[in-house]
Amino acid sequence: MENKHIKIQKLNDSFRTTLAGGKVMITQEIALLPPDEINNIIKQVQNFNSFNKSNDPYGEHDFGALDFKGRTIFWKIDYYDINYQFYSPDPTNKESTNRTLTIMFSDEY
């Protein structure tokens, strides 16, 4: 049987790399950047692969940090129910979970 964290990791990686199956939110500061810079940041998030025990202790690939022009950007995946009202009761079940990827500058966190 597959470990719960591995199931979540696979669902998170699929969502993050394709941006399909959830919502992508960017903060106001990110939104104020020129479109080509926003696209560059999104591509970096999609291609992020620097996971380790320090930044991903549960192995779920739900958070990352990257550098953009000398500033740190955080991205984070949260799990909501199908109505986006509450947290998902089971993030391993893609039928009852909506994922939200938020991209922000670290000082906006």
N, C-alpha and C positions, 0 to 999 in steps of 0.2 A: 504494500500500500504506500502511496506517495505521501510524503511529509506535508503537513498543512502549509508550512513556510515555502516549500518548493512550489506548491500549487499557486500560492499567491505571487511568488516571484515570476512564474511563467505568465500569469495573467497581467501583472504589472509591466513586464518587459514587452509583451504583445501590445498593450495599450500605449505605452510610452514610445515605442518605435514606430507604430503606425498611426497613432492619434485617433484610432477608431475604437468605438465602444465606450465612450465617456465624454467628459467635457474638459476643455483646456482653458484655464483662466490665467491671465497675465495681470500683474498689478499696474497701477496707474503710471508708475515711473517707467516700467518696461514699455507700456503702451505709448508713451511720449517719444520713444526712440524712432528713428527713421525705419520704414518698413523693411529695408534690406538688413538692418541690424537685428530687428525682431526675428526675421527669418533665420538669420545666422544663429541666434540664441536657441531658437526652437530646434534647429538641426543639431546643435551641440547637445541639447537635452536628449534628442532621439538617439544620438550616437554614443551617449555616455556609457562607459563600460569600466569605470575605475572603482568598482565595488571591492570592499575588503571588510574584515571583521571590525575595524574601527568605525567605518561610516555606514555599515550595513550589518549590525550585530545579529539580526534575526534572519538574514538572507532573503529578505522580501523585495529588495530593489525598489523601495518606496521613497527614497530620498537621495539627493545628490547635490554636490556643490561644484561649481566650475568658475573659471576666471573669464571675465569678459572685459577687455580693455582696462585691466588693473582693478576691476571691481568684482566682488564675489557675487555670484548668482546662485540662489537655492532653487531647487525644484522639489516638489513633494506631491505624493499621490495619497489621496484620502478616499475612503470607501463609504458610500451612502446607500440607503435603501433605494428602491426603484422610483420613489417620488422625490428624492433628494431632500427629505425632511429630517431623517435621523441617520445615525451611522448604520452601516450594513450589519445585519445579524450574523452574516457568514461571508466574509470577503473571498472565500474559495469558490463560492457559487456565483458565476457570472450572470445567471438568470435573475438573481435577487439583489445584485450589487451594481451600482453605477460608480465608476471611478471618476475622480476629478484630479487633474494634474494642474497644480498651481506653480507658476514661474515668477520669481521675484528677486529683487536685489536683497542681499543679506540684511541690509540696514532697514528694510521694510518689514522684516519678520517680527 
